[in-house]
């Protein structure tokens, strides 16, 4: 149940961000959730490698414990993806607004010419 709530939370934030900057909202909501799963997969790989290197004895049949271990990695990966997208889109959006403002001033006849 907790996992579903986290996915809804992540998807909603990416949806709102994409909607704010006129991007494909559903695509980026899904990509935010995919980023979460990539982070949890990465946590599993890192945990497996560390287990082999340091000879840790981790019970991989305890799904609840592994989920708790992988949770911060998934959230961190989603946050990293969000942190990359937001400034890039903000800069792009502001640049587009500046270009539109410049074009609108260039197309409008000035009062001096009349």
Buried (B, 14 or more C-beta within 10 A) or exposed (E): EEEEEBBEBBBEBBBEBBBEBEBEBEEBBBBBBBBBBBBBBBBBEEBEEEEEEEEEEEEEEEEEEBBEBBBEBBBBBBBEBBEEBEEEBEEEBEEEEEEEEEEEEEEEEEEEEE
